[in-house]
Amino acid sequence: MAISQRVLRVICLKAPAVHVDHCHRTGRVRGVLCFNCNSGLGLLRDDPDVMYRAADYLGGNAWKPTLVAPGVYRLPS
């Protein structure tokens, strides 16, 4: 584990990090987080696509379509 991982929460950047985070599918330990960040990942089902949509929502871009091919757009679901 990197020194920075032991000192700072890697998501919210506040100390101390005391909750071991792991992948629920593989069981692999990913790091150490604070309670809120660890819970947030779990509540968003450890799904990067859901997390990106949440970030877009917070940024005011909730309905911005994504270009997936020339002339083909995908809306957030």
All heavy atoms as a GROMACS GRO file, in nm:
protein
  591
    1MET      N    1   0.086  -0.118   0.000
    1MET     CA    2   0.000   0.000   0.000
    1MET      C    3   0.089   0.123   0.000
    1MET      O    4   0.185   0.131   0.075
    1MET     CB    5  -0.089  -0.002   0.124
    1MET     CG    6  -0.189   0.108   0.128
    1MET     SD    7  -0.297   0.105   0.273
    1MET     CE    8  -0.351  -0.063   0.278
    2ALA      N    9   0.058   0.220  -0.084
    2ALA     CA   10   0.138   0.340  -0.096
    2ALA      C   11   0.124   0.426   0.029
    2ALA      O   12   0.021   0.422   0.098
    2ALA     CB   13   0.095   0.420  -0.218
    3ILE      N   14   0.226   0.504   0.056
    3ILE     CA   15   0.222   0.593   0.172
    3ILE      C   16   0.102   0.686   0.162
    3ILE      O   17   0.031   0.707   0.259
    3ILE     CB   18   0.353   0.674   0.182
    3ILE    CG1   19   0.467   0.581   0.220
    3ILE    CG2   20   0.340   0.786   0.284
    3ILE    CD1   21   0.603   0.645   0.215
    4SER      N   22   0.077   0.742   0.043
    4SER     CA   23  -0.036   0.834   0.028
    4SER      C   24  -0.168   0.765   0.059
    4SER      O   25  -0.260   0.827   0.109
    4SER     CB   26  -0.038   0.893  -0.113
    4SER     OG   27  -0.055   0.790  -0.208
    5GLN      N   28  -0.180   0.637   0.028
    5GLN     CA   29  -0.303   0.562   0.057
    5GLN      C   30  -0.324   0.554   0.207
    5GLN      O   31  -0.434   0.558   0.255
    5GLN     CB   32  -0.295   0.422  -0.004
    5GLN     CG   33  -0.412   0.334   0.033
    5GLN     CD   34  -0.542   0.378  -0.030
    5GLN    OE1   35  -0.556   0.376  -0.150
    5GLN    NE2   36  -0.638   0.418   0.050
    6ARG      N   37  -0.216   0.540   0.285
    6ARG     CA   38  -0.230   0.529   0.429
    6ARG      C   39  -0.262   0.664   0.493
    6ARG      O   40  -0.318   0.668   0.600
    6ARG     CB   41  -0.102   0.474   0.491
    6ARG     CG   42  -0.085   0.325   0.466
    6ARG     CD   43   0.039   0.275   0.528
    6ARG     NE   44   0.150   0.318   0.443
    6ARG     CZ   45   0.277   0.310   0.477
    6ARG    NH1   46   0.312   0.262   0.592
    6ARG    NH2   47   0.370   0.350   0.395
    7VAL      N   48  -0.230   0.774   0.427
    7VAL     CA   49  -0.245   0.906   0.485
    7VAL      C   50  -0.375   0.972   0.442
    7VAL      O   51  -0.445   1.030   0.523
    7VAL     CB   52  -0.125   0.995   0.447
    7VAL    CG1   53  -0.144   1.136   0.499
    7VAL    CG2   54   0.003   0.934   0.502
    8LEU      N   55  -0.409   0.964   0.315
    8LEU     CA   56  -0.525   1.036   0.262
    8LEU      C   57  -0.631   0.942   0.210
    8LEU      O   58  -0.601   0.836   0.157
    8LEU     CB   59  -0.482   1.126   0.146
    8LEU     CG   60  -0.392   1.242   0.178
    8LEU    CD1   61  -0.353   1.313   0.049
    8LEU    CD2   62  -0.458   1.339   0.273
    9ARG      N   63  -0.754   0.983   0.219
    9ARG     CA   64  -0.862   0.914   0.150
    9ARG      C   65  -0.844   0.947   0.003
    9ARG      O   66  -0.827   1.062  -0.033
    9ARG     CB   67  -0.997   0.965   0.199
    9ARG     CG   68  -1.018   0.941   0.347
    9ARG     CD   69  -1.151   1.001   0.386
    9ARG     NE   70  -1.159   1.010   0.530
    9ARG     CZ   71  -1.244   1.088   0.593
    9ARG    NH1   72  -1.326   1.164   0.526
    9ARG    NH2   73  -1.248   1.091   0.723
   10VAL      N   74  -0.847   0.848  -0.081
   10VAL     CA   75  -0.816   0.871  -0.222
   10VAL      C   76  -0.930   0.934  -0.302
   10VAL      O   77  -0.908   0.979  -0.412
   10VAL     CB   78  -0.769   0.741  -0.292
   10VAL    CG1   79  -0.640   0.692  -0.230
   10VAL    CG2   80  -0.876   0.635  -0.287
   11ILE      N   81  -1.050   0.938  -0.247
   11ILE     CA   82  -1.162   0.997  -0.320
   11ILE      C   83  -1.192   1.136  -0.266
   11ILE      O   84  -1.190   1.234  -0.340
   11ILE     CB   85  -1.286   0.906  -0.315
   11ILE    CG1   86  -1.254   0.774  -0.388
   11ILE    CG2   87  -1.407   0.976  -0.377
   11ILE    CD1   88  -1.365   0.671  -0.380
   12CYS      N   89  -1.219   1.149  -0.137
   12CYS     CA   90  -1.255   1.280  -0.082
   12CYS      C   91  -1.134   1.359  -0.032
   12CYS      O   92  -1.147   1.476  -0.002
   12CYS     CB   93  -1.358   1.265   0.028
   12CYS     SG   94  -1.295   1.183   0.176
   13LEU      N   95  -1.018   1.295  -0.027
   13LEU     CA   96  -0.891   1.360   0.008
   13LEU      C   97  -0.886   1.416   0.150
   13LEU      O   98  -0.823   1.518   0.174
   13LEU     CB   99  -0.857   1.469  -0.093
   13LEU     CG  100  -0.853   1.426  -0.239
   13LEU    CD1  101  -0.823   1.544  -0.329
   13LEU    CD2  102  -0.752   1.315  -0.259
   14LYS      N  103  -0.952   1.348   0.243
   14LYS     CA  104  -0.945   1.387   0.384
   14LYS      C  105  -0.902   1.266   0.465
   14LYS      O  106  -0.938   1.154   0.433
   14LYS     CB  107  -1.081   1.437   0.433
   14LYS     CG  108  -1.127   1.562   0.360
   14LYS     CD  109  -1.263   1.602   0.408
   14LYS     CE  110  -1.313   1.723   0.331
   14LYS     NZ  111  -1.449   1.759   0.367
   15ALA      N  112  -0.825   1.286   0.571
   15ALA     CA  113  -0.777   1.176   0.654
   15ALA      C  114  -0.872   1.158   0.772
   15ALA      O  115  -0.941   1.250   0.810
   15ALA     CB  116  -0.636   1.205   0.702
   16PRO      N  117  -0.878   1.044   0.834
   16PRO     CA  118  -0.810   0.919   0.807
   16PRO      C  119  -0.898   0.821   0.730
   16PRO      O  120  -1.020   0.826   0.738
   16PRO     CB  121  -0.782   0.863   0.945
   16PRO     CG  122  -0.902   0.906   1.026
   16PRO     CD  123  -0.940   1.042   0.968
   17ALA      N  124  -0.835   0.734   0.658
   17ALA     CA  125  -0.905   0.628   0.585
   17ALA      C  126  -0.895   0.501   0.668
   17ALA      O  127  -0.784   0.459   0.701
   17ALA     CB  128  -0.841   0.608   0.448
   18VAL      N  129  -1.008   0.442   0.702
   18VAL     CA  130  -1.004   0.327   0.793
   18VAL      C  131  -1.087   0.208   0.745
   18VAL      O  132  -1.086   0.103   0.809
   18VAL     CB  133  -1.050   0.366   0.935
   18VAL    CG1  134  -0.952   0.464   0.998
   18VAL    CG2  135  -1.190   0.426   0.933
   19HIS      N  136  -1.156   0.220   0.632
   19HIS     CA  137  -1.241   0.111   0.583
   19HIS      C  138  -1.178   0.046   0.461
   19HIS      O  139  -1.150   0.112   0.361
   19HIS     CB  140  -1.381   0.162   0.548
   19HIS     CG  141  -1.457   0.208   0.667
   19HIS    ND1  142  -1.539   0.124   0.738
   19HIS    CD2  143  -1.461   0.326   0.731
   19HIS    CE1  144  -1.590   0.189   0.840
   19HIS    NE2  145  -1.544   0.313   0.837
   20VAL      N  146  -1.157  -0.084   0.468
   20VAL     CA  147  -1.098  -0.158   0.356
   20VAL      C  148  -1.204  -0.173   0.247
   20VAL      O  149  -1.312  -0.224   0.271
   20VAL     CB  150  -1.047  -0.296   0.402
   20VAL    CG1  151  -0.996  -0.376   0.283
   20VAL    CG2  152  -0.938  -0.280   0.507
   21ASP      N  153  -1.170  -0.126   0.127
   21ASP     CA  154  -1.260  -0.135   0.013
   21ASP      C  155  -1.219  -0.255  -0.071
   21ASP      O  156  -1.101  -0.282  -0.090
   21ASP     CB  157  -1.250  -0.007  -0.071
   21ASP     CG  158  -1.333  -0.016  -0.197
   21ASP    OD1  159  -1.452  -0.050  -0.187
   21ASP    OD2  160  -1.278   0.008  -0.306
   22HIS      N  161  -1.319  -0.328  -0.120
   22HIS     CA  162  -1.291  -0.445  -0.204
   22HIS      C  163  -1.394  -0.456  -0.315
   22HIS      O  164  -1.504  -0.402  -0.306
   22HIS     CB  165  -1.290  -0.573  -0.120
   22HIS     CG  166  -1.427  -0.611  -0.070
   22HIS    ND1  167  -1.487  -0.548   0.036
   22HIS    CD2  168  -1.514  -0.704  -0.114
   22HIS    CE1  169  -1.607  -0.602   0.056
   22HIS    NE2  170  -1.626  -0.697  -0.034
   23CYS      N  171  -1.356  -0.528  -0.420
   23CYS     CA  172  -1.446  -0.556  -0.530
   23CYS      C  173  -1.541  -0.667  -0.486
   23CYS      O  174  -1.497  -0.773  -0.442
   23CYS     CB  175  -1.366  -0.601  -0.652
   23CYS     SG  176  -1.469  -0.656  -0.790
   24HIS      N  177  -1.671  -0.643  -0.494
   24HIS     CA  178  -1.768  -0.744  -0.451
   24HIS      C  179  -1.776  -0.862  -0.546
   24HIS      O  180  -1.819  -0.970  -0.507
   24HIS     CB  181  -1.906  -0.679  -0.432
   24HIS     CG  182  -1.910  -0.588  -0.315
   24HIS    ND1  183  -1.897  -0.451  -0.328
   24HIS    CD2  184  -1.921  -0.614  -0.184
   24HIS    CE1  185  -1.901  -0.397  -0.208
   24HIS    NE2  186  -1.915  -0.492  -0.118
   25ARG      N  187  -1.733  -0.843  -0.669
   25ARG     CA  188  -1.736  -0.953  -0.766
   25ARG      C  189  -1.617  -1.047  -0.746
   25ARG      O  190  -1.633  -1.168  -0.746
   25ARG     CB  191  -1.737  -0.896  -0.908
   25ARG     CG  192  -1.754  -1.000  -1.017
   25ARG     CD  193  -1.770  -0.938  -1.155
   25ARG     NE  194  -1.675  -0.830  -1.183
   25ARG     CZ  195  -1.548  -0.850  -1.225
   25ARG    NH1  196  -1.503  -0.970  -1.244
   25ARG    NH2  197  -1.470  -0.745  -1.248
   26THR      N  198  -1.496  -0.989  -0.728
   26THR     CA  199  -1.375  -1.071  -0.719
   26THR      C  200  -1.323  -1.088  -0.577
   26THR      O  201  -1.244  -1.178  -0.552
   26THR     CB  202  -1.261  -1.010  -0.803
   26THR    OG1  203  -1.224  -0.884  -0.745
   26THR    CG2  204  -1.304  -0.992  -0.948
   27GLY      N  205  -1.362  -0.998  -0.487
   27GLY     CA  206  -1.309  -1.001  -0.352
   27GLY      C  207  -1.175  -0.933  -0.336
   27GLY      O  208  -1.121  -0.923  -0.227
   28ARG      N  209  -1.117  -0.885  -0.446
   28ARG     CA  210  -0.986  -0.821  -0.443
   28ARG      C  211  -0.992  -0.688  -0.369
   28ARG      O  212  -1.080  -0.605  -0.393
   28ARG     CB  213  -0.937  -0.797  -0.586
   28ARG     CG  214  -0.797  -0.739  -0.595
   28ARG     CD  215  -0.754  -0.717  -0.739
   28ARG     NE  216  -0.833  -0.617  -0.807
   28ARG     CZ  217  -0.810  -0.486  -0.803
   28ARG    NH1  218  -0.709  -0.440  -0.734
   28ARG    NH2  219  -0.888  -0.403  -0.868
   29VAL      N  220  -0.898  -0.666  -0.277
   29VAL     CA  221  -0.889  -0.540  -0.203
   29VAL      C  222  -0.837  -0.432  -0.296
   29VAL      O  223  -0.736  -0.451  -0.365
   29VAL     CB  224  -0.798  -0.555  -0.080
   29VAL    CG1  225  -0.773  -0.420  -0.014
   29VAL    CG2  226  -0.860  -0.652   0.020
   30ARG      N  227  -0.907  -0.318  -0.300
   30ARG     CA  228  -0.867  -0.207  -0.386
   30ARG      C  229  -0.793  -0.099  -0.310
   30ARG      O  230  -0.714  -0.026  -0.366
   30ARG     CB  231  -0.990  -0.145  -0.452
   30ARG     CG  232  -1.058  -0.238  -0.550
   30ARG     CD  233  -1.173  -0.172  -0.620
   30ARG     NE  234  -1.287  -0.157  -0.529
   30ARG     CZ  235  -1.413  -0.171  -0.567
   30ARG    NH1  236  -1.443  -0.197  -0.693
   30ARG    NH2  237  -1.510  -0.158  -0.480
   31GLY      N  238  -0.822  -0.086  -0.182
   31GLY     CA  239  -0.757   0.018  -0.104
   31GLY      C  240  -0.829   0.043   0.026
   31GLY      O  241  -0.912  -0.038   0.068
   32VAL      N  242  -0.798   0.156   0.088
   32VAL     CA  243  -0.858   0.195   0.214
   32VAL      C  244  -0.926   0.329   0.194
   32VAL      O  245  -0.865   0.423   0.141
   32VAL     CB  246  -0.753   0.203   0.326
   32VAL    CG1  247  -0.818   0.240   0.459
   32VAL    CG2  248  -0.678   0.072   0.338
   33LEU      N  249  -1.052   0.338   0.233
   33LEU     CA  250  -1.131   0.459   0.215
   33LEU      C  251  -1.196   0.500   0.346
   33LEU      O  252  -1.203   0.422   0.441
   33LEU     CB  253  -1.242   0.435   0.112
   33LEU     CG  254  -1.200   0.387  -0.027
   33LEU    CD1  255  -1.324   0.350  -0.108
   33LEU    CD2  256  -1.119   0.493  -0.097
   34CYS      N  257  -1.251   0.621   0.348
   34CYS     CA  258  -1.333   0.661   0.462
   34CYS      C  259  -1.469   0.591   0.448
   34CYS      O  260  -1.503   0.536   0.343
   34CYS     CB  261  -1.350   0.812   0.465
   34CYS     SG  262  -1.459   0.878   0.338
   35PHE      N  263  -1.547   0.593   0.554
   35PHE     CA  264  -1.678   0.527   0.553
   35PHE      C  265  -1.767   0.580   0.442
   35PHE      O  266  -1.831   0.504   0.369
   35PHE     CB  267  -1.747   0.546   0.689
   35PHE     CG  268  -1.888   0.494   0.691
   35PHE    CD1  269  -1.912   0.359   0.708
   35PHE    CD2  270  -1.994   0.580   0.674
   35PHE    CE1  271  -2.042   0.311   0.708
   35PHE    CE2  272  -2.125   0.532   0.673
   35PHE     CZ  273  -2.148   0.398   0.691
   36ASN      N  274  -1.775   0.715   0.428
   36ASN     CA  275  -1.865   0.773   0.330
   36ASN      C  276  -1.827   0.736   0.187
   36ASN      O  277  -1.914   0.702   0.106
   36ASN     CB  278  -1.871   0.925   0.344
   36ASN     CG  279  -1.945   0.967   0.469
   36ASN    OD1  280  -2.029   0.894   0.520
   36ASN    ND2  281  -1.914   1.085   0.519
   37CYS      N  282  -1.699   0.742   0.154
   37CYS     CA  283  -1.657   0.708   0.017
   37CYS      C  284  -1.678   0.559  -0.010
   37CYS      O  285  -1.725   0.522  -0.118
   37CYS     CB  286  -1.511   0.746  -0.004
   37CYS     SG  287  -1.484   0.924  -0.007
   38ASN      N  288  -1.647   0.474   0.087
   38ASN     CA  289  -1.667   0.331   0.071
   38ASN      C  290  -1.815   0.299   0.053
   38ASN      O  291  -1.854   0.222  -0.035
   38ASN     CB  292  -1.608   0.256   0.190
   38ASN     CG  293  -1.598   0.108   0.167
   38ASN    OD1  294  -1.572   0.061   0.057
   38ASN    ND2  295  -1.619   0.032   0.272
   39SER      N  296  -1.900   0.362   0.132
   39SER     CA  297  -2.044   0.340   0.121
   39SER      C  298  -2.097   0.392  -0.012
   39SER      O  299  -2.181   0.328  -0.075
   39SER     CB  300  -2.117   0.411   0.235
   39SER     OG  301  -2.079   0.356   0.359
   40GLY      N  302  -2.047   0.508  -0.056
   40GLY     CA  303  -2.091   0.565  -0.182
   40GLY      C  304  -2.064   0.472  -0.300
   40GLY      O  305  -2.150   0.453  -0.386
   41LEU      N  306  -1.945   0.412  -0.301
   41LEU     CA  307  -1.914   0.318  -0.409
   41LEU      C  308  -2.010   0.200  -0.407
   41LEU      O  309  -2.058   0.156  -0.511
   41LEU     CB  310  -1.771   0.267  -0.395
   41LEU     CG  311  -1.659   0.368  -0.418
   41LEU    CD1  312  -1.524   0.302  -0.398
   41LEU    CD2  313  -1.669   0.432  -0.554
   42GLY      N  314  -2.039   0.151  -0.288
   42GLY     CA  315  -2.133   0.038  -0.276
   42GLY      C  316  -2.273   0.075  -0.318
   42GLY      O  317  -2.340  -0.001  -0.388
   43LEU      N  318  -2.318   0.194  -0.279
   43LEU     CA  319  -2.453   0.238  -0.315
   43LEU      C  320  -2.467   0.259  -0.466
   43LEU      O  321  -2.575   0.244  -0.521
   43LEU     CB  322  -2.490   0.365  -0.240
   43LEU     CG  323  -2.511   0.347  -0.090
   43LEU    CD1  324  -2.522   0.483  -0.022
   43LEU    CD2  325  -2.634   0.262  -0.063
   44LEU      N  326  -2.356   0.292  -0.533
   44LEU     CA  327  -2.358   0.307  -0.678
   44LEU      C  328  -2.318   0.177  -0.746
   44LEU      O  329  -2.284   0.174  -0.865
   44LEU     CB  330  -2.267   0.422  -0.720
   44LEU     CG  331  -2.315   0.561  -0.674
   44LEU    CD1  332  -2.213   0.667  -0.708
   44LEU    CD2  333  -2.450   0.594  -0.735
   45ARG      N  334  -2.323   0.068  -0.673
   45ARG     CA  335  -2.302  -0.069  -0.722
   45ARG      C  336  -2.164  -0.093  -0.784
   45ARG      O  337  -2.149  -0.177  -0.872
   45ARG     CB  338  -2.413  -0.108  -0.821
   45ARG     CG  339  -2.552  -0.102  -0.762
   45ARG     CD  340  -2.660  -0.145  -0.859
   45ARG     NE  341  -2.660  -0.078  -0.986
   45ARG     CZ  342  -2.722   0.038  -1.011
   45ARG    NH1  343  -2.788   0.099  -0.916
   45ARG    NH2  344  -2.718   0.091  -1.132
   46ASP      N  345  -2.063  -0.016  -0.741
   46ASP     CA  346  -1.927  -0.032  -0.795
   46ASP      C  347  -1.926  -0.026  -0.947
   46ASP      O  348  -1.842  -0.086  -1.012
   46ASP     CB  349  -1.864  -0.163  -0.749
   46ASP     CG  350  -1.834  -0.167  -0.600
   46ASP    OD1  351  -1.836  -0.060  -0.536
   46ASP    OD2  352  -1.807  -0.275  -0.548
   47ASP      N  353  -2.021   0.046  -1.006
   47ASP     CA  354  -2.037   0.052  -1.151
   47ASP      C  355  -1.984   0.186  -1.202
   47ASP      O  356  -2.046   0.290  -1.179
   47ASP     CB  357  -2.185   0.035  -1.187
   47ASP     CG  358  -2.211   0.029  -1.336
   47ASP    OD1  359  -2.131   0.086  -1.414
   47ASP    OD2  360  -2.313  -0.031  -1.374
   48PRO      N  361  -1.871   0.185  -1.274
   48PRO     CA  362  -1.815   0.311  -1.324
   48PRO      C  363  -1.914   0.391  -1.410
   48PRO      O  364  -1.917   0.514  -1.402
   48PRO     CB  365  -1.695   0.267  -1.408
   48PRO     CG  366  -1.656   0.135  -1.352
   48PRO     CD  367  -1.786   0.071  -1.309
   49ASP      N  368  -1.997   0.324  -1.491
   49ASP     CA  369  -2.093   0.396  -1.574
   49ASP      C  370  -2.194   0.473  -1.489
   49ASP      O  371  -2.229   0.586  -1.519
   49ASP     CB  372  -2.167   0.301  -1.669
   49ASP     CG  373  -2.077   0.248  -1.778
   49ASP    OD1  374  -1.980   0.318  -1.816
   49ASP    OD2  375  -2.101   0.136  -1.824
   50VAL      N  376  -2.240   0.412  -1.380
   50VAL     CA  377  -2.333   0.480  -1.289
   50VAL      C  378  -2.262   0.598  -1.223
   50VAL      O  379  -2.318   0.706  -1.211
   50VAL     CB  380  -2.387   0.381  -1.183
   50VAL    CG1  381  -2.469   0.454  -1.078
   50VAL    CG2  382  -2.470   0.272  -1.248
   51MET      N  383  -2.136   0.578  -1.186
   51MET     CA  384  -2.060   0.686  -1.121
   51MET      C  385  -2.036   0.802  -1.217
   51MET      O  386  -2.044   0.918  -1.178
   51MET     CB  387  -1.930   0.631  -1.065
   51MET     CG  388  -1.956   0.536  -0.950
   51MET     SD  389  -1.803   0.472  -0.883
   51MET     CE  390  -1.865   0.325  -0.806
   52TYR      N  391  -2.007   0.772  -1.345
   52TYR     CA  392  -1.989   0.878  -1.445
   52TYR      C  393  -2.119   0.956  -1.464
   52TYR      O  394  -2.117   1.079  -1.476
   52TYR     CB  395  -1.944   0.821  -1.579
   52TYR     CG  396  -1.806   0.761  -1.578
   52TYR    CD1  397  -1.781   0.642  -1.643
   52TYR    CD2  398  -1.700   0.822  -1.511
   52TYR    CE1  399  -1.655   0.584  -1.643
   52TYR    CE2  400  -1.573   0.765  -1.509
   52TYR     CZ  401  -1.551   0.647  -1.576
   52TYR     OH  402  -1.427   0.590  -1.575
   53ARG      N  403  -2.232   0.885  -1.467
   53ARG     CA  404  -2.361   0.955  -1.481
   53ARG      C  405  -2.388   1.042  -1.359
   53ARG      O  406  -2.442   1.152  -1.371
   53ARG     CB  407  -2.474   0.855  -1.505
   53ARG     CG  408  -2.470   0.796  -1.645
   53ARG     CD  409  -2.597   0.721  -1.681
   53ARG     NE  410  -2.628   0.608  -1.594
   53ARG     CZ  411  -2.584   0.484  -1.614
   53ARG    NH1  412  -2.505   0.455  -1.716
   53ARG    NH2  413  -2.618   0.387  -1.531
   54ALA      N  414  -2.350   0.993  -1.241
   54ALA     CA  415  -2.367   1.073  -1.119
   54ALA      C  416  -2.280   1.199  -1.127
   54ALA      O  417  -2.326   1.308  -1.092
   54ALA     CB  418  -2.332   0.990  -0.996
   55ALA      N  419  -2.158   1.185  -1.174
   55ALA     CA  420  -2.070   1.301  -1.188
   55ALA      C  421  -2.126   1.398  -1.292
   55ALA      O  422  -2.123   1.520  -1.271
   55ALA     CB  423  -1.930   1.256  -1.227
   56ASP      N  424  -2.178   1.346  -1.402
   56ASP     CA  425  -2.242   1.432  -1.503
   56ASP      C  426  -2.360   1.506  -1.443
   56ASP      O  427  -2.379   1.626  -1.467
   56ASP     CB  428  -2.289   1.350  -1.624
   56ASP     CG  429  -2.175   1.310  -1.714
   56ASP    OD1  430  -2.066   1.369  -1.705
   56ASP    OD2  431  -2.196   1.218  -1.795
   57TYR      N  432  -2.439   1.436  -1.364
   57TYR     CA  433  -2.556   1.498  -1.300
   57TYR      C  434  -2.512   1.613  -1.210
   57TYR      O  435  -2.567   1.722  -1.216
   57TYR     CB  436  -2.632   1.392  -1.220
   57TYR     CG  437  -2.742   1.450  -1.134
   57TYR    CD1  438  -2.865   1.483  -1.190
   57TYR    CD2  439  -2.722   1.472  -0.999
   57TYR    CE1  440  -2.965   1.537  -1.112
   57TYR    CE2  441  -2.822   1.527  -0.920
   57TYR     CZ  442  -2.944   1.559  -0.977
   57TYR     OH  443  -3.042   1.614  -0.901
   58LEU      N  444  -2.409   1.588  -1.128
   58LEU     CA  445  -2.360   1.693  -1.038
   58LEU      C  446  -2.304   1.811  -1.116
   58LEU      O  447  -2.311   1.925  -1.071
   58LEU     CB  448  -2.254   1.636  -0.944
   58LEU     CG  449  -2.307   1.540  -0.838
   58LEU    CD1  450  -2.191   1.481  -0.759
   58LEU    CD2  451  -2.405   1.610  -0.745
   59GLY      N  452  -2.248   1.784  -1.234
   59GLY     CA  453  -2.193   1.888  -1.318
   59GLY      C  454  -2.296   1.958  -1.405
   59GLY      O  455  -2.262   2.046  -1.484
   60GLY      N  456  -2.423   1.919  -1.393
   60GLY     CA  457  -2.529   1.982  -1.470
   60GLY      C  458  -2.542   1.928  -1.611
   60GLY      O  459  -2.607   1.989  -1.694
   61ASN      N  460  -2.482   1.812  -1.639
   61ASN     CA  461  -2.485   1.756  -1.774
   61ASN      C  462  -2.565   1.626  -1.780
   61ASN      O  463  -2.530   1.536  -1.856
   61ASN     CB  464  -2.342   1.729  -1.822
   61ASN     CG  465  -2.261   1.855  -1.828
   61ASN    OD1  466  -2.308   1.957  -1.871
   61ASN    ND2  467  -2.138   1.848  -1.781
   62ALA      N  468  -2.669   1.615  -1.702
   62ALA     CA  469  -2.740   1.488  -1.689
   62ALA      C  470  -2.802   1.439  -1.819
   62ALA      O  471  -2.815   1.320  -1.840
   62ALA     CB  472  -2.848   1.499  -1.582
   63TRP      N  473  -2.839   1.529  -1.909
   63TRP     CA  474  -2.906   1.485  -2.031
   63TRP      C  475  -2.822   1.506  -2.155
   63TRP      O  476  -2.871   1.508  -2.264
   63TRP     CB  477  -3.041   1.555  -2.044
   63TRP     CG  478  -3.128   1.517  -1.930
   63TRP    CD1  479  -3.160   1.594  -1.824
   63TRP    CD2  480  -3.189   1.390  -1.908
   63TRP    NE1  481  -3.238   1.523  -1.736
   63TRP    CE2  482  -3.258   1.397  -1.785
   63TRP    CE3  483  -3.192   1.271  -1.979
   63TRP    CZ2  484  -3.328   1.291  -1.732
   63TRP    CZ3  485  -3.262   1.165  -1.926
   63TRP    CH2  486  -3.329   1.176  -1.804
   64LYS      N  487  -2.693   1.523  -2.137
   64LYS     CA  488  -2.603   1.542  -2.250
   64LYS      C  489  -2.583   1.409  -2.322
   64LYS      O  490  -2.537   1.312  -2.263
   64LYS     CB  491  -2.470   1.596  -2.201
   64LYS     CG  492  -2.371   1.623  -2.311
   64LYS     CD  493  -2.243   1.680  -2.255
   64LYS     CE  494  -2.144   1.705  -2.366
   64LYS     NZ  495  -2.018   1.753  -2.312
   65PRO      N  496  -2.616   1.400  -2.450
   65PRO     CA  497  -2.598   1.274  -2.523
   65PRO      C  498  -2.450   1.247  -2.548
   65PRO      O  499  -2.369   1.339  -2.558
   65PRO     CB  500  -2.673   1.297  -2.653
   65PRO     CG  501  -2.675   1.445  -2.671
   65PRO     CD  502  -2.675   1.504  -2.533
   66THR      N  503  -2.415   1.121  -2.560
   66THR     CA  504  -2.280   1.077  -2.591
   66THR      C  505  -2.276   1.028  -2.734
   66THR      O  506  -2.355   0.942  -2.773
   66THR     CB  507  -2.238   0.963  -2.496
   66THR    OG1  508  -2.250   1.009  -2.361
   66THR    CG2  509  -2.095   0.919  -2.522
   67LEU      N  510  -2.182   1.081  -2.812
   67LEU     CA  511  -2.165   1.038  -2.950
   67LEU      C  512  -2.097   0.901  -2.949
   67LEU      O  513  -1.986   0.886  -2.899
   67LEU     CB  514  -2.082   1.138  -3.028
   67LEU     CG  515  -2.055   1.106  -3.175
   67LEU    CD1  516  -2.186   1.107  -3.254
   67LEU    CD2  517  -1.956   1.206  -3.233
   68VAL      N  518  -2.164   0.797  -3.001
   68VAL     CA  519  -2.109   0.662  -3.003
   68VAL      C  520  -2.065   0.621  -3.142
   68VAL      O  521  -1.985   0.528  -3.157
   68VAL     CB  522  -2.207   0.559  -2.944
   68VAL    CG1  523  -2.229   0.586  -2.796
   68VAL    CG2  524  -2.337   0.559  -3.019
   69ALA      N  525  -2.114   0.687  -3.245
   69ALA     CA  526  -2.076   0.663  -3.385
   69ALA      C  527  -2.125   0.785  -3.462
   69ALA      O  528  -2.213   0.859  -3.412
   69ALA     CB  529  -2.139   0.535  -3.439
   70PRO      N  530  -2.073   0.810  -3.582
   70PRO     CA  531  -2.119   0.927  -3.658
   70PRO      C  532  -2.271   0.929  -3.671
   70PRO      O  533  -2.332   0.837  -3.726
   70PRO     CB  534  -2.052   0.909  -3.794
   70PRO     CG  535  -1.929   0.828  -3.764
   70PRO     CD  536  -1.970   0.735  -3.653
   71GLY      N  537  -2.333   1.032  -3.614
   71GLY     CA  538  -2.479   1.048  -3.621
   71GLY      C  539  -2.556   0.964  -3.522
   71GLY      O  540  -2.678   0.968  -3.520
   72VAL      N  541  -2.488   0.889  -3.438
   72VAL     CA  542  -2.556   0.803  -3.340
   72VAL      C  543  -2.520   0.851  -3.200
   72VAL      O  544  -2.403   0.856  -3.163
   72VAL     CB  545  -2.516   0.655  -3.356
   72VAL    CG1  546  -2.586   0.568  -3.252
   72VAL    CG2  547  -2.545   0.606  -3.496
   73TYR      N  548  -2.622   0.885  -3.123
   73TYR     CA  549  -2.602   0.935  -2.987
   73TYR      C  550  -2.669   0.843  -2.886
   73TYR      O  551  -2.770   0.780  -2.915
   73TYR     CB  552  -2.662   1.077  -2.973
   73TYR     CG  553  -2.587   1.179  -3.054
   73TYR    CD1  554  -2.620   1.203  -3.186
   73TYR    CD2  555  -2.483   1.250  -2.996
   73TYR    CE1  556  -2.550   1.296  -3.261
   73TYR    CE2  557  -2.414   1.344  -3.069
   73TYR     CZ  558  -2.448   1.366  -3.202
   73TYR     OH  559  -2.380   1.459  -3.274
   74ARG      N  560  -2.612   0.837  -2.767
   74ARG     CA  561  -2.669   0.758  -2.658
   74ARG      C  562  -2.700   0.855  -2.546
   74ARG      O  563  -2.616   0.936  -2.507
   74ARG     CB  564  -2.570   0.652  -2.610
   74ARG     CG  565  -2.619   0.572  -2.491
   74ARG     CD  566  -2.522   0.464  -2.453
   74ARG     NE  567  -2.386   0.513  -2.451
   74ARG     CZ  568  -2.304   0.503  -2.348
   74ARG    NH1  569  -2.342   0.440  -2.240
   74ARG    NH2  570  -2.183   0.551  -2.353
   75LEU      N  571  -2.823   0.849  -2.492
   75LEU     CA  572  -2.859   0.930  -2.378
   75LEU      C  573  -2.831   0.854  -2.250
   75LEU      O  574  -2.839   0.731  -2.247
   75LEU     CB  575  -3.009   0.964  -2.384
   75LEU     CG  576  -3.050   1.055  -2.498
   75LEU    CD1  577  -3.203   1.068  -2.499
   75LEU    CD2  578  -2.986   1.192  -2.483
   76PRO      N  579  -2.797   0.926  -2.141
   76PRO     CA  580  -2.777   0.857  -2.014
   76PRO      C  581  -2.904   0.783  -1.974
   76PRO      O  582  -3.015   0.831  -1.995
   76PRO     CB  583  -2.749   0.969  -1.916
   76PRO     CG  584  -2.709   1.086  -2.000
   76PRO     CD  585  -2.779   1.068  -2.131
   77SER      N  586  -2.888   0.663  -1.920
   77SER     CA  587  -3.006   0.587  -1.880
   77SER      C  588  -3.024   0.590  -1.730
   77SER      O  589  -2.939   0.630  -1.658
   77SER     CB  590  -2.996   0.443  -1.927
   77SER     OG  591  -2.879   0.384  -1.881
   0.00000   0.00000   0.00000
